[in-house]
Amino acid sequence: MIHQYKNNGYNIVLDVNSGSVHVVDEIVYDVIPFIERLVEENITEKSLIMDRLFSDKDSISDNTRKASDVELEEAVDEIIELREAGQLFTEDIYEKYIADLDDRETVVKALCLHIAHDCNLACKYCFASEGEYHGRRALMSFEVGKKALDFLVANSGSRKNLEVDFFGGEPLLNWDVVKRLVEYGRSIEKEHNKRFRFTITTNGILLNDEIMEFVNREMGNIVLSIDGRKEVNDRMRPHRGGQGSYDEIVPKFIKAAQSRNQMNYYVRGTYTRYNRDFSKDVIELADLGFKQISVEPVVAGEDADYSLREEDVPMLLEEYDRLALEYLKRRKEGKAFNFFHFMIDLKGGPCVAKRLSGCGSGNEYLAVTPWGDLYPCHQFVGNEDFLMGNVDEGITRDDIRRKFKNCNVYTKEKCRNCFAKFYCSGGCSANSYQFNGDINGVYELGCKLQRKRIECAIMIKAAIADEEEKEN
């Protein structure tokens, strides 16, 4: 499978199954789909390809028809060379791993601890209903959290590195328990040959120097929630009384980012229909000095006034292109920042299991409620159809676990022929369920945005490689 597109002056060709990316000239770009059709007919000999090309020039563009015979032959030679090197028109070697995934022993390696089903903000797009998750307000006790960590250790097999995210609501409303659980985790690491990597996601209202000192000492990452420009943030992330939160959190977040040497954190925002020009919000955050930025599309039904609609897609795609160019511009100027969705690994990338099935929700990754119930991930919390068990008894609904384990890019029909499938791994199961009632569906608007982000990310890699080559 081949995916071709033009972006920022580059003719980019992605060989989906091998992951090989090529920047080519116009003639090669135009001839590749012609030869791909021949390869599908098992026509691979150069002489036969050239005969068909010369006899069927109507199948290529006007500019390529004007190319000399020598130029066309050189283009064919280049394409054949890439094919023989296993970098073009490659076979899908991954589908055969599906059975292996089903048989593979599952170990739990990460927990999302809902340390607080309560919040001190009233974000309008919050899927957790201001921290309640459609249930009751509650804070996790140390005893429940301790059982959760013990469950993680007991179900992690031989895996040494384990991850725990303190989540909410707002985790800092239960800060003392957070600290005690970190201390407990550290106390059992040596005994069980484990290493915990703790993270925390916060709106910053209660953030202070004492908390940051502890976070910097004990936590591998901190996610700081802010939507960008003051007017954007305060519209969607107000206090319950309606007053904004921007002025309150920005100085704290700047200080937090600096205290971590601009590493191992994210400022994380959500864009909605009210700020479809979201590239300005990313740039605002970069101008404030943040180097690690993630701004993501809201996921909401069309009944919400802030939800993204199909008619918004063209503008949103242009925004990603605009942001990619600004990203490159600032990199040249020595003012680089990382944007989460433009960070892509073209040389190594995730393992096969991750490529096929994504985040591991319901198997490797689970969410724990304040009272110890287990769910596939934080976005399923409160939907009792997905209640998998609890920290006392463990997983009691193996059918749910297996359903998530068997969800992959080949069980999702709309993923099979999508060029992005090995980068997005089939997308978010929770979003699929919200819009289709089935975790094997897809959230189509989200897919369109994801494909664009991947195209931009690959273009950025091409531009950086081009720049480095010119410098050398």
C-alpha positions in Angstrom: 0.0 0.0 0.0 1.3 3.4 -1.0 0.3 6.8 0.3 1.4 9.9 -1.7 0.8 13.6 -0.9 2.3 17.0 -1.5 3.1 19.3 1.4 5.3 22.4 1.7 6.9 21.8 -1.6 7.8 18.2 -0.9 6.5 15.2 -2.9 6.2 12.5 -0.2 5.7 8.8 -0.8 5.0 6.5 2.2 5.2 2.8 1.8 2.7 1.9 4.4 3.7 -1.7 5.2 7.5 -1.1 5.6 7.1 2.5 7.0 9.7 3.7 4.4 9.3 7.4 3.5 10.6 8.9 0.3 10.9 12.5 -1.0 10.9 12.2 -4.8 10.8 14.4 -7.9 7.7 15.1 -9.9 8.4 12.3 -12.5 8.9 9.6 -9.9 5.9 10.8 -7.9 3.7 10.6 -11.0 5.0 7.2 -12.2 4.8 5.4 -8.8 1.0 4.7 -8.9 1.3 3.6 -12.5 4.0 1.0 -11.6 2.0 0.0 -8.4 -0.8 -1.1 -10.6 1.6 -3.1 -12.7 3.1 -4.8 -9.7 -0.4 -5.8 -8.6 -0.7 -7.5 -12.0 2.7 -9.2 -11.3 4.4 -7.2 -14.0 7.8 -6.4 -12.5 10.4 -6.7 -15.3 11.8 -3.4 -16.3 11.4 -4.0 -20.0 7.7 -4.8 -19.6 7.2 -1.8 -17.4 8.8 0.5 -19.9 6.7 -0.9 -22.7 3.5 -0.3 -20.8 4.6 3.2 -19.8 5.5 4.3 -23.3 2.3 2.7 -24.7 0.0 4.1 -22.1 1.2 7.7 -21.4 -2.4 8.9 -21.1 -2.3 7.3 -17.6 0.3 9.8 -16.4 0.2 13.6 -16.0 0.8 16.1 -18.8 4.1 17.2 -17.3 5.4 13.6 -17.0 4.3 12.9 -20.6 6.6 15.7 -21.6 9.6 14.0 -19.9 12.3 12.5 -22.1 12.6 8.8 -22.5 15.9 9.0 -20.5 14.1 10.8 -17.6 11.3 8.2 -17.6 13.8 5.3 -17.6 15.7 6.9 -14.7 12.5 7.3 -12.8 11.6 3.6 -13.4 15.1 2.5 -12.3 14.7 4.4 -9.1 11.4 2.9 -8.3 12.6 -0.6 -9.2 15.6 -0.1 -6.9 13.4 0.9 -4.0 11.1 -2.0 -4.6 14.0 -4.5 -4.6 15.4 -2.9 -1.4 12.1 -3.7 0.3 11.1 0.0 0.6 8.3 0.2 -1.9 5.2 -1.9 -2.7 6.0 -4.2 0.3 3.6 -6.9 1.6 1.7 -6.6 4.9 3.6 -8.8 7.3 1.6 -7.7 10.4 -1.7 -9.4 10.0 -0.2 -12.8 10.7 0.7 -11.5 14.2 -3.0 -11.1 15.2 -3.2 -14.7 16.4 -0.1 -14.2 18.4 -1.6 -11.1 20.1 -4.6 -13.2 21.2 -2.3 -15.9 22.6 0.2 -13.5 24.2 0.2 -13.4 28.0 -1.2 -10.1 29.2 0.4 -8.2 32.0 -0.8 -5.0 33.5 1.9 -2.3 33.2 0.0 0.9 33.9 -2.8 2.3 36.0 -4.8 5.5 35.9 -5.6 6.2 39.5 -8.7 8.3 39.8 -7.4 9.9 43.0 -10.2 12.5 43.0 -13.7 12.3 41.5 -14.1 16.0 42.3 -12.8 19.2 40.7 -12.4 22.9 41.5 -13.0 24.0 37.9 -16.1 23.6 35.7 -14.6 22.9 32.3 -17.4 22.9 29.8 -16.1 20.0 27.7 -15.2 17.7 30.6 -16.1 14.1 29.8 -15.9 13.5 33.6 -18.8 15.8 34.4 -16.7 18.1 36.6 -14.9 15.2 38.1 -18.0 13.1 39.0 -17.8 10.7 36.1 -21.6 10.5 36.0 -21.5 9.1 39.6 -20.7 10.5 42.9 -18.0 12.9 44.2 -15.4 11.0 46.1 -11.7 11.0 47.0 -9.6 7.8 46.9 -8.5 6.6 50.3 -4.9 5.5 50.9 -6.1 2.0 51.5 -7.8 1.7 48.1 -4.8 3.3 46.4 -2.4 0.9 48.2 -4.5 -2.1 47.0 -4.3 -0.7 43.5 -0.5 -0.6 43.6 -0.4 -4.1 45.0 -2.7 -5.2 42.2 -0.4 -3.7 39.6 2.7 -5.4 41.1 0.9 -8.7 41.3 -0.4 -8.6 37.7 2.7 -7.1 36.0 4.5 -10.4 35.6 8.3 -10.0 35.0 7.9 -6.4 33.8 10.1 -4.1 35.9 9.0 -0.6 34.8 5.4 0.3 35.9 3.5 3.5 35.3 0.9 5.1 37.5 -0.9 8.3 36.6 -2.7 10.3 39.2 -5.8 11.6 37.6 -9.2 13.2 38.3 -11.2 15.4 38.5 -8.3 17.3 40.1 -5.7 15.1 41.8 -4.4 17.9 44.0 -7.6 17.9 45.9 -6.3 14.7 47.4 -2.6 15.6 47.6 -1.8 13.9 50.9 -3.0 10.6 49.6 -0.9 11.1 46.4 2.2 11.6 48.4 1.5 8.6 50.7 1.0 6.4 47.6 4.2 7.5 46.0 6.0 6.8 49.2 4.4 3.4 49.5 5.3 2.6 45.9 8.9 3.5 46.5 9.0 1.3 49.6 8.0 -1.9 47.7 10.1 -1.4 44.6 13.3 -3.2 45.7 11.3 -6.1 47.3 9.4 -6.8 44.0 12.2 -5.7 41.6 9.9 -3.0 40.2 10.3 0.6 39.3 7.3 3.0 39.4 7.1 5.9 37.1 4.5 8.3 38.5 2.8 11.1 36.6 0.1 13.6 37.5 -2.4 15.7 35.5 -3.5 18.9 37.1 -5.4 22.1 36.3 -2.9 24.0 38.5 -5.2 25.9 40.8 -3.7 24.3 43.9 -0.2 24.0 42.5 2.5 25.5 44.8 6.3 25.3 45.4 6.0 22.5 47.9 4.0 20.3 45.5 6.3 21.1 42.6 9.4 20.1 44.7 7.8 16.7 45.4 6.7 16.3 41.8 10.2 17.1 40.5 11.8 14.7 42.9 9.4 11.8 42.5 7.4 12.0 39.2 8.5 11.3 35.7 6.0 13.6 34.1 3.4 16.3 34.9 0.6 17.3 32.6 -0.5 20.9 33.0 -4.0 21.7 31.6 -4.4 25.0 29.7 -6.2 25.7 26.4 -4.0 28.5 25.0 -5.1 32.1 24.7 -6.6 33.8 27.8 -10.0 34.3 26.2 -10.1 30.7 24.9 -9.0 29.1 28.1 -11.3 31.2 30.3 -14.3 30.5 28.1 -14.0 26.7 28.5 -12.1 26.3 31.8 -13.7 28.6 34.3 -14.3 28.2 38.0 -17.7 27.2 39.1 -18.5 30.8 39.7 -17.7 31.6 36.1 -14.4 33.5 36.7 -11.5 32.5 34.5 -8.5 30.4 35.5 -5.8 31.7 33.0 -4.2 34.4 35.1 -4.1 32.1 38.1 -2.3 29.2 36.4 0.0 30.7 33.8 2.7 32.0 36.3 2.6 28.6 38.1 2.9 26.6 34.9 5.8 28.8 33.6 7.6 28.2 36.9 6.9 24.5 36.8 8.2 24.1 33.2 11.4 26.0 34.1 11.9 23.9 37.3 11.9 20.8 35.1 14.4 22.3 32.7 11.6 22.3 30.0 11.6 18.5 29.9 9.3 15.8 31.2 6.1 17.8 31.2 3.3 18.9 28.8 1.0 21.8 28.7 -2.1 20.1 27.4 -5.0 21.9 25.8 -8.3 21.1 24.0 -9.6 23.1 21.0 -13.3 23.4 20.2 -15.5 25.0 17.7 -14.9 28.3 19.4 -11.2 28.2 18.6 -10.9 26.4 15.3 -7.9 28.7 14.7 -6.1 26.6 17.4 -2.7 27.1 15.8 -2.8 30.5 17.5 -3.2 28.8 20.8 -0.2 26.6 20.3 1.8 29.6 19.3 0.6 31.5 22.3 1.8 28.7 24.5 5.2 28.7 22.7 5.4 32.4 23.1 4.9 32.0 26.9 8.1 29.8 26.8 6.6 26.3 26.9 8.6 23.8 25.0 6.4 20.7 25.4 2.9 21.4 24.0 -0.1 19.3 23.2 -3.4 20.8 22.0 -6.0 18.2 20.9 -9.5 18.3 19.3 -12.5 18.1 21.6 -14.5 14.9 21.3 -18.2 15.6 21.8 -21.6 14.9 20.2 -23.1 17.5 17.8 -25.6 18.5 20.4 -22.8 20.4 22.2 -22.4 23.9 20.9 -18.6 23.6 21.2 -18.3 20.3 19.3 -16.4 20.0 16.0 -18.5 19.3 12.9 -17.7 17.8 9.5 -17.9 21.3 8.0 -15.1 22.4 10.2 -12.6 19.9 8.9 -11.2 21.9 6.0 -10.3 24.8 8.3 -8.8 22.4 10.9 -6.6 20.7 8.3 -5.3 24.1 7.1 -4.5 25.0 10.8 -2.3 21.9 11.0 -0.5 22.9 7.9 -0.1 26.4 9.2 1.2 25.1 12.5 3.7 22.8 10.8 5.2 25.7 8.9 5.5 27.8 12.0 7.0 24.8 13.8 9.8 24.6 11.2 10.2 28.4 11.1 10.8 28.6 14.8 13.2 25.7 14.7 15.3 27.6 12.2 15.2 30.7 14.4 16.4 28.8 17.5 13.0 28.9 19.2 12.0 25.3 18.7 9.2 23.6 20.7 7.8 20.1 20.6 4.2 19.6 19.5 2.9 16.2 20.6 1.2 15.3 17.4 4.1 16.2 15.3 6.5 13.9 17.2 6.9 10.7 15.1 9.6 8.0 15.0 10.2 6.9 11.4 13.3 4.7 12.2 12.1 2.6 15.1 8.6 3.3 16.2 6.5 1.2 18.5 6.6 -2.6 18.7 4.3 -4.7 16.6 1.7 -5.1 19.4 1.5 -1.3 19.8 1.3 -0.8 16.0 -1.7 -3.1 15.8 -3.7 -2.4 19.0 -2.6 0.9 20.4 -2.7 2.0 24.1 -3.4 -1.4 25.6 -6.6 -0.3 27.3 -8.5 -3.1 29.1 -5.3 -5.2 29.2 -2.0 -3.5 29.8 -3.6 -0.3 31.0 -6.6 0.1 33.5 -8.4 2.9 35.3 -9.1 2.6 39.0 -12.0 4.5 40.6 -11.9 6.1 44.1 -13.6 3.0 45.5 -11.4 0.5 43.6 -13.4 -0.5 40.6 -11.5 -1.4 37.4 -12.3 -0.1 34.0 -10.6 -0.4 30.6 -9.6 3.3 30.7 -10.5 6.6 32.3 -13.1 7.4 29.5 -15.1 4.3 30.3 -15.4 5.0 34.0 -19.0 5.2 35.1 -20.3 3.0 32.3 -21.0 -0.2 34.2 -21.1 -2.3 31.0 -17.4 -1.9 31.1 -16.8 -2.6 34.8 -14.1 -5.2 34.8 -13.6 -6.0 38.5 -12.0 -4.3 41.5 -8.8 -4.1 43.4 -9.9 -6.7 46.0 -11.0 -9.5 43.6 -9.0 -8.5 40.5 -10.5 -8.8 37.0 -13.8 -10.6 37.1 -15.0 -9.9 33.6 -12.4 -11.6 31.4 -14.8 -11.3 28.5 -14.3 -7.5 28.5 -10.5 -7.9 28.7 -10.6 -10.3 25.8 -12.8 -8.0 23.7 -10.3 -5.2 24.1 -7.4 -7.5 23.5 -8.9 -8.6 20.2 -9.5 -5.0 19.0 -7.0 -4.0 16.4 -6.5 -2.4 13.0 -7.6 -5.6 11.3 -10.9 -5.9 13.3 -11.8 -2.3 12.3 -12.8 -2.5 8.7 -12.3 1.2 8.1 -8.7 0.9 9.3 -7.6 -1.9 7.0 -6.9 0.3 4.0 -5.9 3.4 5.8 -2.3 4.6 5.4 -2.3 5.8 9.0 -3.2 2.6 10.7 0.3 1.7 11.9 0.8 5.2 13.4 -2.6 5.7 15.1 -3.1 1.9 15.8 -6.8 2.1 15.1 -7.5 5.2 17.2 -9.2 5.6 20.6 -11.5 2.8 21.6 -13.5 5.1 23.8 -14.1 7.6 21.0 -15.2 4.7 18.7 -17.6 3.5 21.3 -19.0 6.9 21.9 -19.8 7.5 18.2 -20.6 3.9 17.1 -21.5 1.9 20.2 -18.7 -0.4 19.3 -15.0 -0.3 20.2 -14.3 -1.8 16.7 -15.7 1.3 15.0 -13.9 4.5 14.3 -14.5 8.2 15.0 -14.3 9.4 11.4 -13.8 13.1 12.1 -11.0 12.3 14.5 -9.5 10.0 11.8 -9.4 12.9 9.3 -7.5 15.1 11.7 -5.2 12.2 12.7 -4.3 11.5 9.1 -3.4 15.2 8.6 -1.3 15.3 11.7 0.7 12.3 10.5 1.2 13.9 7.1 2.5 17.1 8.7 4.8 15.1 11.0 6.3 13.2 8.1 6.7 16.4 6.1 8.5 18.0 9.1 10.9 15.1 9.2 11.6 15.5 5.5 12.2 19.2 5.9 14.6 18.7 8.8 16.5 16.1 6.8 16.6 18.4 3.8 17.9 21.2 6.0 20.6 19.1 7.6 21.7 17.8 4.2 22.1 21.3 2.9 24.1 22.3 5.9 26.5 19.3 5.4 
